[in-house]
């Protein structure tokens, strides 16, 4: 994969950077700036190299329409604070404001184009439409750096098509992501454990199928665990259940046994009669969930079991929370997994999205994990063994 160094002397050059600034907002207040901070090494390098830096990113799902609530204005403000220098925000993507903003840049200055997804061509399924936007973007720059790992699994104009039009390279964040994730997808040090959570089995079918030939242990928590428990014949009450996936999951259980892969399921759960922060929580065995209750977290015995398995591993990948960690009463399982990863000696990769958010929300020191990914979907597709378009286009 081509690195920034392959682009040569960048002083005075206009460098277009695709970042992932899809951060959570409360009004116009950023509640977690992790993705912005993750972009700083690449941006600071380009600034120090004297480049004219033009950043493009998306926020939310405006679906090709200009929606003020998805403006990157809060991002421009926060990025300027972190860089300790003003960041100019264009009022459009490739229009007059974008052109004027780029033209006004001095060496070492940074501009941010408005939300790339305000232009419907960015996510178009029509190759010609995406290529047309990419050509307009390419006119603004002399080189391209891909540094938004959270979008490299998408064939989009600012991720894929643009890389075919300009001298291109991977930014430090993307390079670090691929290097770290390759350690768990290539030839991991064993025992190799994968912890999967989140709400639905159907979101991770390809991942599970691939891991049944790669991992030594699969620890299943979150909402998806109840489909596994149902496949074993247990009643799951009002818990999240994908009945149509039960036959598939039964097949996974059989294949795991055949391949010598240990599937670790919750032995107890923390349940409640409703999905609410103030719901009364009870602990029940995994095979005795009352009909009027729903499982919202793995129980204390399961937390201990999962922790022991994680601590016994040499390599661990984690994607998806163990329960509704946003509610304190149901955050214990996710906290236990994060603690075991942070205290253990394994090479640990935390998948992006909710897992990364949970680590920060629950107050763990990010430095105690080997790698925290910024891209949930992209890291999942790598675990699934897929080729990512935004990476393939950067390869030498």
C-alpha positions as CSV (number, residue, x, y, z in Angstrom):
1,X,0.0,0.0,0.0
2,X,1.4,3.4,-1.0
3,X,2.3,5.7,1.9
4,X,2.4,9.5,2.1
5,X,6.2,9.4,1.7
6,X,5.6,8.0,-1.8
7,X,4.0,11.4,-2.8
8,X,7.4,13.2,-2.6
9,X,7.8,16.8,-1.6
10,X,4.4,18.3,-0.8
11,X,5.4,21.9,-0.1
12,X,2.9,24.1,-1.9
13,X,1.0,21.1,-3.2
14,X,-2.8,20.9,-2.7
15,X,-3.5,17.6,-0.9
16,X,-7.0,16.3,-0.8
17,X,-7.6,14.1,2.3
18,X,-10.6,11.9,2.9
19,X,-11.1,11.7,6.7
20,X,-13.9,10.1,8.8
21,X,-15.5,12.8,10.9
22,X,-18.8,11.1,11.4
23,X,-18.9,12.0,15.0
24,X,-21.9,11.9,17.4
25,X,-23.6,15.3,18.0
26,X,-25.9,16.7,20.7
27,X,-27.2,19.7,18.8
28,X,-24.0,21.3,17.6
29,X,-21.9,19.8,20.4
30,X,-19.6,16.9,19.6
31,X,-20.0,14.3,22.3
32,X,-17.0,12.1,21.2
33,X,-14.2,13.6,19.2
34,X,-12.2,10.3,18.9
35,X,-12.4,10.2,15.1
36,X,-11.2,13.7,14.8
37,X,-8.2,13.1,17.1
38,X,-7.4,9.9,15.2
39,X,-7.0,12.0,12.0
40,X,-4.4,14.4,13.6
41,X,-1.1,12.5,12.8
42,X,-1.8,12.6,9.1
43,X,-3.1,16.2,9.0
44,X,-0.2,17.5,11.2
45,X,2.3,15.7,8.9
46,X,0.8,17.4,5.8
47,X,0.7,20.8,7.6
48,X,4.3,20.5,8.7
49,X,5.3,19.5,5.1
50,X,3.9,22.8,3.9
51,X,1.0,21.3,1.9
52,X,-2.3,23.1,1.3
53,X,-4.6,20.6,3.0
54,X,-8.1,20.1,1.8
55,X,-10.2,17.8,4.0
56,X,-13.4,16.1,2.9
57,X,-15.6,14.0,5.2
58,X,-19.2,13.1,5.8
59,X,-21.5,13.4,8.8
60,X,-24.7,11.5,9.3
61,X,-27.0,10.4,6.4
62,X,-28.2,13.5,4.6
63,X,-28.9,11.3,1.5
64,X,-27.7,13.7,-1.1
65,X,-29.5,16.7,0.3
66,X,-28.1,19.8,2.0
67,X,-29.4,19.5,5.6
68,X,-28.1,22.2,8.1
69,X,-28.2,19.7,11.0
70,X,-25.5,17.7,9.2
71,X,-23.1,20.6,8.5
72,X,-19.5,20.0,9.3
73,X,-19.3,23.4,11.1
74,X,-18.9,21.8,14.6
75,X,-16.2,19.6,13.1
76,X,-14.3,22.5,11.6
77,X,-14.4,24.3,15.0
78,X,-13.1,21.3,16.9
79,X,-10.5,20.4,14.3
80,X,-9.2,24.0,14.5
81,X,-8.9,23.7,18.3
82,X,-7.0,20.4,18.1
83,X,-4.6,21.7,15.4
84,X,-4.3,25.1,17.2
85,X,-4.9,26.8,13.9
86,X,-8.1,28.0,12.1
87,X,-9.7,25.6,9.7
88,X,-11.6,27.2,6.8
89,X,-15.0,25.7,6.1
90,X,-16.3,25.8,2.5
91,X,-20.0,26.3,2.2
92,X,-20.3,23.6,-0.5
93,X,-18.6,20.5,-1.7
94,X,-17.2,21.4,-5.2
95,X,-19.0,24.7,-5.9
96,X,-17.8,28.3,-5.9
97,X,-17.2,28.4,-2.1
98,X,-15.1,25.2,-2.3
99,X,-13.0,26.6,-5.2
100,X,-12.5,30.0,-3.5
101,X,-11.6,28.4,-0.1
102,X,-9.0,26.2,-1.7
103,X,-7.6,29.1,-3.8
104,X,-7.2,31.1,-0.6
105,X,-5.1,28.5,1.2
106,X,-1.5,29.3,2.1
107,X,1.2,26.6,2.6
108,X,0.5,24.7,5.8
109,X,-3.1,25.8,6.0
110,X,-6.2,23.5,6.3
111,X,-9.6,23.8,4.8
112,X,-12.7,21.5,5.2
113,X,-15.2,21.0,2.4
114,X,-18.8,20.8,3.5
115,X,-20.4,17.4,4.1
116,X,-19.4,15.3,1.0
117,X,-22.7,13.4,1.2
118,X,-24.6,16.7,0.5
119,X,-23.7,15.8,-3.1
120,X,-25.8,12.8,-4.2
121,X,-23.1,11.6,-6.6
122,X,-20.9,10.6,-3.6
123,X,-22.8,7.5,-2.8
124,X,-24.4,6.9,-6.2
125,X,-24.5,3.3,-7.5
126,X,-23.9,4.8,-11.0
127,X,-20.2,4.7,-11.8
128,X,-20.4,7.6,-14.2
129,X,-22.1,9.8,-11.6
130,X,-19.4,9.1,-8.9
131,X,-16.6,9.6,-11.5
132,X,-18.1,13.0,-12.4
133,X,-17.9,14.1,-8.8
134,X,-14.4,12.6,-8.4
135,X,-13.2,14.6,-11.5
136,X,-14.5,17.9,-9.9
137,X,-12.8,17.0,-6.6
138,X,-9.6,16.2,-8.5
139,X,-9.5,19.7,-10.0
140,X,-9.1,21.1,-6.5
141,X,-5.9,19.1,-5.7
142,X,-2.6,17.8,-6.8
143,X,-2.6,14.6,-4.7
144,X,-5.0,12.5,-2.6
145,X,-4.6,10.8,0.8
146,X,-7.1,8.2,2.0
147,X,-7.3,8.5,5.8
148,X,-11.0,7.7,6.6
149,X,-10.8,4.0,7.6
150,X,-14.5,4.0,8.5
151,X,-15.4,4.4,4.8
152,X,-12.8,2.3,2.9
153,X,-15.3,-0.5,2.5
154,X,-17.4,1.8,0.4
155,X,-17.0,2.3,-3.3
156,X,-17.7,6.0,-3.1
157,X,-16.4,9.0,-5.1
158,X,-14.3,10.5,-2.3
159,X,-12.9,7.1,-1.3
160,X,-12.5,5.0,-4.5
161,X,-13.0,7.0,-7.7
162,X,-10.8,9.9,-6.7
163,X,-7.8,7.6,-6.0
164,X,-7.7,6.6,-9.6
165,X,-7.4,10.3,-10.8
166,X,-4.6,11.7,-8.6
167,X,-1.3,10.5,-7.2
168,X,-2.7,8.7,-4.1
169,X,-1.5,7.2,-0.8
170,X,-2.8,5.8,2.5
171,X,-2.7,8.2,5.5
172,X,-1.2,7.1,8.8
173,X,-4.6,6.2,10.3
174,X,-5.5,3.9,7.4
175,X,-2.0,2.4,7.4
176,X,-2.1,1.7,11.1
177,X,-5.6,0.2,10.9
178,X,-4.6,-2.2,8.1
179,X,-1.4,-3.1,9.9
180,X,-3.2,-3.8,13.2
181,X,-6.1,-5.7,11.8
182,X,-3.9,-7.8,9.6
183,X,-2.4,-9.2,12.8
184,X,-5.8,-10.7,13.7
185,X,-6.9,-11.6,10.1
186,X,-3.6,-13.0,8.8
187,X,-1.7,-15.4,11.1
188,X,-2.7,-14.5,14.6
189,X,-0.7,-15.7,17.7
190,X,-2.8,-18.4,19.4
191,X,-5.0,-19.0,21.2
192,X,-7.0,-16.5,19.1
193,X,-10.3,-15.4,20.6
194,X,-13.0,-13.2,18.9
195,X,-15.7,-11.5,21.0
196,X,-18.8,-10.7,19.1
197,X,-21.8,-8.7,20.4
198,X,-24.3,-6.2,19.1
199,X,-27.9,-6.7,18.4
200,X,-28.3,-9.0,15.3
201,X,-26.8,-12.3,14.2
202,X,-27.7,-11.3,10.6
203,X,-25.3,-8.4,10.8
204,X,-22.4,-10.8,11.4
205,X,-23.2,-13.9,9.4
206,X,-20.2,-13.6,7.1
207,X,-17.9,-12.8,9.9
208,X,-19.0,-15.9,11.9
209,X,-18.7,-18.1,8.9
210,X,-15.2,-16.9,8.2
211,X,-14.1,-17.1,11.8
212,X,-15.2,-20.8,12.2
213,X,-12.1,-21.6,10.1
214,X,-9.8,-19.1,11.7
215,X,-10.5,-18.5,15.5
216,X,-9.9,-20.9,18.4
217,X,-12.8,-19.3,20.5
218,X,-15.9,-17.3,19.6
219,X,-17.4,-15.5,22.6
220,X,-21.0,-14.5,21.7
221,X,-22.8,-11.8,23.7
222,X,-25.2,-8.9,23.1
223,X,-28.6,-9.3,21.4
224,X,-27.2,-11.8,19.0
225,X,-26.6,-14.3,21.8
226,X,-30.3,-15.0,22.2
227,X,-30.6,-16.5,18.7
228,X,-27.7,-18.8,19.6
229,X,-29.4,-19.7,22.9
230,X,-32.7,-20.4,21.0
231,X,-30.8,-22.6,18.6
232,X,-29.8,-24.7,21.6
233,X,-33.4,-25.1,22.5
234,X,-33.6,-22.5,25.3
235,X,-36.5,-20.2,25.8
236,X,-35.4,-16.5,25.5
237,X,-38.6,-14.7,26.7
238,X,-39.0,-11.3,25.1
239,X,-35.3,-11.0,24.3
240,X,-34.1,-9.9,20.8
241,X,-34.5,-13.0,18.6
242,X,-34.1,-13.6,14.9
243,X,-36.1,-16.7,14.4
244,X,-35.3,-17.0,10.7
245,X,-31.6,-17.3,11.6
246,X,-32.0,-20.2,14.0
247,X,-31.3,-22.9,11.3
248,X,-28.1,-21.0,10.2
249,X,-26.9,-20.7,13.8
250,X,-27.5,-24.4,14.4
251,X,-25.3,-25.0,11.4
252,X,-22.6,-22.8,12.9
253,X,-22.8,-24.7,16.2
254,X,-22.3,-28.0,14.4
255,X,-19.5,-26.6,12.2
256,X,-17.7,-25.2,15.2
257,X,-17.8,-28.6,17.0
258,X,-16.4,-30.2,13.8
259,X,-13.6,-27.7,13.5
260,X,-12.7,-27.7,17.1
261,X,-13.7,-24.1,17.6
262,X,-15.1,-23.3,21.1
263,X,-18.3,-21.2,21.0
264,X,-18.8,-19.6,24.4
265,X,-22.3,-18.4,25.1
266,X,-23.7,-16.6,28.2
267,X,-24.5,-19.0,31.1
268,X,-26.6,-16.3,32.8
269,X,-28.1,-13.0,31.7
270,X,-29.3,-9.7,33.3
271,X,-32.9,-9.3,32.3
272,X,-35.7,-6.8,32.7
273,X,-39.4,-6.6,31.7
274,X,-38.8,-3.6,29.5
275,X,-36.1,-1.8,27.6
276,X,-35.4,1.2,29.8
277,X,-32.6,2.7,32.0
278,X,-34.7,2.5,35.1
279,X,-36.1,-1.0,34.5
280,X,-35.7,-3.5,37.4
281,X,-32.8,-5.8,36.6
282,X,-32.8,-9.5,37.6
283,X,-30.1,-12.2,37.1
284,X,-31.3,-15.5,35.6
285,X,-29.7,-18.5,34.2
286,X,-29.4,-18.5,30.4
287,X,-31.7,-21.5,30.1
288,X,-34.4,-20.0,32.4
289,X,-35.3,-16.6,31.1
290,X,-38.9,-15.9,32.1
291,X,-41.4,-15.4,29.3
292,X,-42.1,-11.8,30.4
293,X,-38.4,-10.8,30.6
294,X,-35.8,-9.7,28.0
295,X,-32.1,-10.2,28.3
296,X,-30.2,-6.9,28.2
297,X,-26.7,-8.0,29.3
298,X,-24.7,-11.0,30.1
299,X,-24.8,-12.0,33.7
300,X,-22.1,-12.0,36.4
301,X,-21.1,-15.6,35.9
302,X,-20.9,-15.0,32.1
303,X,-18.8,-11.9,32.8
304,X,-16.3,-14.0,34.8
305,X,-16.3,-16.7,32.1
306,X,-15.8,-14.3,29.2
307,X,-13.0,-12.6,31.2
308,X,-11.2,-15.8,31.8
309,X,-11.3,-16.8,28.2
310,X,-10.0,-13.4,27.1
311,X,-7.2,-13.5,29.6
312,X,-6.2,-17.0,28.3
313,X,-5.8,-15.8,24.7
314,X,-2.8,-14.3,22.9
315,X,-4.8,-12.5,20.3
316,X,-8.3,-11.0,20.8
317,X,-10.6,-9.1,18.4
318,X,-13.7,-7.5,19.8
319,X,-16.6,-6.2,17.9
320,X,-19.9,-5.3,19.5
321,X,-21.1,-4.6,23.1
322,X,-22.3,-7.4,25.4
323,X,-25.4,-5.5,26.4
324,X,-27.2,-2.2,26.5
325,X,-24.1,-0.4,27.8
326,X,-25.7,3.0,27.5
327,X,-27.9,2.0,30.5
328,X,-25.7,1.7,33.6
329,X,-27.6,-1.4,34.9
330,X,-26.8,-3.2,31.7
331,X,-23.2,-2.1,31.1
332,X,-21.5,-4.7,33.3
333,X,-20.8,-7.2,30.5
334,X,-19.3,-4.7,28.2
335,X,-17.2,-3.3,31.0
336,X,-16.0,-6.8,32.0
337,X,-14.8,-7.5,28.4
338,X,-13.1,-4.1,28.1
339,X,-11.4,-4.6,31.5
340,X,-10.1,-8.1,30.6
341,X,-8.8,-6.8,27.3
342,X,-7.1,-3.8,28.9
343,X,-5.5,-5.9,31.7
344,X,-4.5,-8.9,29.6
345,X,-1.3,-9.4,27.7
346,X,-3.0,-10.3,24.4
347,X,-2.7,-8.3,21.2
348,X,-6.1,-6.7,21.3
349,X,-8.1,-5.0,18.6
350,X,-11.3,-3.3,19.4
351,X,-13.6,-2.9,16.4
352,X,-15.0,0.5,15.8
353,X,-18.5,1.8,16.3
354,X,-20.2,0.9,19.5
355,X,-17.2,-1.1,20.9
356,X,-14.9,1.9,20.6
357,X,-17.6,4.2,22.0
358,X,-18.1,1.9,24.9
359,X,-14.4,1.9,25.8
360,X,-14.4,5.7,25.9
361,X,-17.8,6.0,27.6
362,X,-16.9,3.5,30.3
363,X,-13.7,5.4,31.1
364,X,-11.0,3.0,30.0
365,X,-7.5,4.3,29.0
366,X,-7.3,3.8,25.3
367,X,-3.5,3.2,25.5
368,X,-4.2,-0.1,27.4
369,X,-5.6,-1.6,24.2
370,X,-3.3,-2.6,21.3
371,X,-5.5,-0.9,18.7
372,X,-8.9,0.7,18.8
373,X,-10.4,0.8,15.3
374,X,-12.2,3.9,13.9
375,X,-14.3,1.8,11.5
376,X,-16.9,-0.7,12.7
377,X,-18.2,-1.7,9.2
378,X,-14.7,-1.8,7.7
379,X,-13.2,-3.8,10.5
380,X,-16.1,-6.3,10.3
381,X,-15.6,-6.8,6.6
382,X,-11.8,-7.4,7.1
383,X,-12.7,-10.0,9.8
384,X,-15.1,-11.5,7.2
385,X,-12.2,-11.8,4.8
386,X,-13.5,-9.3,2.2
387,X,-11.5,-7.0,0.0
388,X,-12.1,-3.3,0.8
389,X,-12.4,-1.2,-2.4
390,X,-10.8,1.9,-0.8
391,X,-7.8,-0.2,0.2
392,X,-7.4,-2.2,-3.0
393,X,-7.3,1.0,-5.1
394,X,-4.3,2.2,-3.1
395,X,-2.2,-0.9,-3.5
396,X,1.0,-0.7,-5.5
